[in-house]
Amino acid sequence: MGALRQLRRLPLAVFYLIVGGLVINLAVLWDQIRGNPVQQGAARAVQALWCKGFCRALGIRLRVEGGAIQPPPVLTISNHVSWLDIVVVAAHWPVAFLSKSEVARWPIIGRCATGLGTLYIERGRRDAASRAVESMVRRLDDGDRVLFFPEGTTGEGHELLPFRPRLYQAAVDAQAPVQPLALRYLNLDGSVCTEAPFVGDDGLVSHVARMCALPGVEAVVSVGEAIVPPHERRSELALQTREQIAEALAGMDAVDGAPELEVERQP
């Protein structure tokens, strides 16, 4: 059955990737000609539709729980499981993601990401974090919603990695609210999907193929409570948002009958 699902879903996913990317780039060009705001124009509307359609093509259902998302400007943070995280979040809300600079050079996807307002961090540079903070502050001052993953990399999903507080400085400097999102991928029986994490030397194509073979996955986004300014210490923001996400993930596990999340408390 898994092979049959792959044969049915994989061509559709490839179609969405190629055609959707071209349509988004055309919408970006239209917005530039019309002078539309990046996160409020035609490209953003197309992006939301594309993300939802791409998830359907992979057999992923979307669900949001918890509180209401804070209107921009707001610094949004999330645990990081997979490249799918960006697709899932963008299916719901307009967000300027902070991504590694290599993404800008990816065929089709790179042009889409840049056109939709993605910010980039050049990992390996001594001043990478400070430059990223400056760009995030400018975007927050412009009234946008910015999202970054404070773990810095994807995890296996069984425990949260330490949250790096450096990039929280953007919220301190801009005095913008900070709101956490907890992401979890579940199988149809409510257990945690072990195929969803994208870690190590995993290849994108092979990961997409494995996701296509699954009977179905539910991507759950739990919206946490916004932490409003004034902010003084980025380390406190990192600790508070990490605790909120850990609590939300543990709650999902308790409800769905999966093993409880192992939480490594940050010193």
C-alpha positions in Angstrom: 0.0 0.0 0.0 2.8 2.4 0.8 4.3 2.0 -2.7 0.9 2.7 -4.3 0.5 5.8 -2.2 4.0 7.0 -3.3 3.0 6.4 -7.0 -0.1 8.5 -6.5 1.2 11.3 -4.3 4.8 11.9 -5.4 4.0 13.1 -9.0 1.4 15.5 -7.5 3.9 16.8 -5.0 6.4 17.4 -7.8 3.8 19.2 -9.8 2.9 21.4 -6.9 6.6 22.2 -6.3 7.4 23.2 -9.9 4.1 24.8 -11.0 3.5 26.4 -7.6 7.0 27.9 -7.5 6.5 29.5 -10.9 3.1 30.9 -10.0 4.4 32.3 -6.7 7.3 34.0 -8.5 4.9 35.5 -11.0 2.8 36.8 -8.1 5.9 38.2 -6.5 6.6 40.1 -9.7 3.0 41.4 -9.8 3.3 42.6 -6.2 6.5 44.4 -7.0 5.0 46.2 -10.0 1.9 47.1 -7.9 3.9 48.1 -4.8 2.0 45.7 -2.6 3.4 44.8 0.8 5.3 41.5 0.8 3.1 39.7 3.3 -0.2 41.2 2.2 -0.1 40.9 -1.6 -1.0 38.3 -4.2 2.2 36.3 -3.6 1.2 35.7 0.1 -2.3 34.6 -1.0 -0.8 32.2 -3.5 1.7 30.9 -0.9 -1.0 30.0 1.6 -3.0 28.1 -1.1 0.2 26.4 -2.3 1.2 25.3 1.2 -2.2 23.8 1.9 -2.3 22.1 -1.5 1.2 20.7 -1.0 0.3 19.3 2.4 -2.8 17.6 0.9 -0.6 16.2 -1.9 1.6 14.6 0.8 -1.3 13.3 2.8 -0.8 15.8 5.6 -3.8 17.3 7.5 -3.5 20.6 9.3 -4.8 21.5 12.7 -4.3 24.6 14.9 -5.0 24.6 18.6 -4.4 26.9 21.6 -4.7 30.7 21.7 -4.9 33.2 18.9 -1.9 34.3 16.9 -0.6 37.7 17.9 -1.1 40.4 15.2 2.2 41.7 13.8 4.6 43.0 14.7 5.6 40.0 16.7 8.6 37.7 17.0 7.4 34.1 16.6 9.5 31.1 17.6 9.0 27.4 17.2 10.6 24.1 17.8 12.1 22.6 14.7 11.3 19.2 13.3 11.5 19.3 9.6 11.6 21.4 6.4 7.9 20.8 6.6 7.6 23.2 9.5 7.9 26.2 7.2 5.2 24.9 4.9 2.9 24.1 7.8 3.3 27.5 9.4 3.0 29.4 6.1 -0.2 27.6 5.4 -1.8 29.4 8.3 -0.1 32.8 8.7 2.1 35.3 6.8 5.5 35.1 8.3 9.0 36.3 7.4 11.2 33.3 8.2 14.8 33.4 9.2 16.6 30.8 7.1 20.1 29.7 6.3 21.6 31.7 3.4 22.0 28.6 1.2 18.2 28.5 0.7 18.4 31.7 -1.4 20.4 29.7 -4.0 18.0 26.8 -4.3 16.3 26.5 -7.7 12.8 27.9 -7.8 12.4 27.7 -4.0 15.1 30.3 -3.4 13.5 32.9 -5.6 10.1 32.2 -3.9 11.6 32.5 -0.4 13.4 35.8 -1.2 10.4 37.3 -2.9 8.2 36.4 0.0 10.4 38.2 2.5 12.6 35.5 3.9 15.5 36.7 6.0 18.9 34.9 5.8 21.6 34.1 8.3 25.1 33.4 6.9 26.2 30.6 9.2 29.9 30.5 9.8 30.4 34.3 9.9 31.5 35.8 13.1 28.9 38.5 12.9 26.1 36.3 11.5 23.9 36.5 14.5 24.2 40.3 15.0 23.5 40.9 11.3 20.5 38.6 11.5 19.2 40.5 14.6 19.5 43.8 12.7 17.5 42.5 9.8 14.8 41.1 12.1 14.5 44.3 14.0 14.1 46.3 10.8 11.3 43.9 9.7 9.6 44.1 13.1 9.8 47.9 13.0 8.1 47.6 9.6 5.2 45.8 11.2 5.8 42.2 10.1 5.7 38.9 11.8 9.1 37.2 12.0 9.8 33.6 12.8 13.0 31.8 13.7 13.8 28.4 15.2 15.9 28.9 18.4 17.1 25.3 18.4 19.2 26.2 15.4 18.6 22.8 13.7 16.0 20.0 13.4 15.7 17.5 16.2 14.4 13.9 16.5 11.2 15.1 18.1 11.7 13.1 21.3 13.3 16.0 23.2 13.8 19.7 22.8 17.3 20.9 22.0 18.6 23.9 24.0 17.2 27.2 22.8 19.9 29.7 21.8 19.0 33.1 23.2 21.1 35.3 20.9 18.5 35.9 18.3 15.8 36.9 20.9 17.7 40.2 21.0 15.6 41.3 18.1 12.5 41.3 20.3 14.4 43.2 23.1 15.7 45.8 20.6 12.3 46.2 18.8 10.3 45.8 22.1 8.0 43.5 20.2 5.8 40.6 21.6 7.3 37.1 21.5 4.9 34.2 20.8 5.9 30.5 20.8 4.4 27.8 18.5 4.7 24.1 19.2 4.8 21.8 16.2 4.0 18.1 16.3 3.4 15.5 13.6 1.1 12.7 14.5 0.1 9.4 12.8 -3.5 8.6 12.3 -3.6 6.6 15.6 -2.4 9.7 17.5 1.2 8.5 18.0 4.1 10.7 17.2 5.2 10.4 13.5 8.8 9.2 13.6 9.1 9.7 9.8 8.5 13.5 9.9 11.8 14.6 11.5 14.4 15.7 8.9 17.7 15.2 10.5 21.3 14.1 9.9 22.2 13.1 6.4 18.6 12.6 5.3 18.0 13.6 1.7 15.1 15.9 0.7 13.9 13.6 -2.1 14.0 10.4 0.0 12.2 12.2 2.9 9.4 13.4 0.6 9.1 9.9 -0.8 8.8 8.4 2.7 6.2 11.0 3.7 4.2 10.2 0.6 4.1 6.5 1.6 2.5 7.1 5.0 -1.3 6.4 5.4 -1.7 10.0 6.7 -0.1 12.5 9.0 -1.6 15.3 11.1 0.5 18.5 11.5 -0.6 20.1 14.8 0.4 23.7 15.6 -0.3 24.8 19.2 -0.2 28.5 19.6 1.3 29.6 22.9 0.8 32.8 25.0 2.4 35.9 23.8 5.0 37.5 26.0 4.5 41.2 25.8 7.2 43.9 26.3 9.0 45.5 28.0 11.7 42.9 27.6 15.0 43.1 29.3 16.8 39.8 29.0 16.9 37.5 26.0 17.9 34.6 28.1 14.6 34.9 30.0 12.6 35.0 26.8 14.4 31.8 25.6 13.6 30.1 28.8 9.9 31.1 29.0 9.2 30.2 25.4 11.0 26.9 25.7 9.0 26.0 28.7 5.7 26.9 26.9 6.6 24.7 24.0 7.7 21.8 26.2 4.4 22.0 28.1 2.4 22.1 24.9 4.2 19.1 23.4 3.9 17.1 26.6 0.1 17.9 26.6 -0.2 16.6 23.0 1.6 13.4 24.1 -0.7 12.9 27.1 -3.8 13.4 25.0 -2.7 11.1 22.2 -1.3 8.4 24.4 2.2 8.6 23.2 5.3 8.6 25.5 5.8 11.8 27.3 8.3 14.2 25.8 11.7 14.2 27.5 12.5 17.8 28.3 16.1 18.8 28.9 15.9 21.9 31.1 18.2 24.7 29.9 20.6 25.9 32.6 
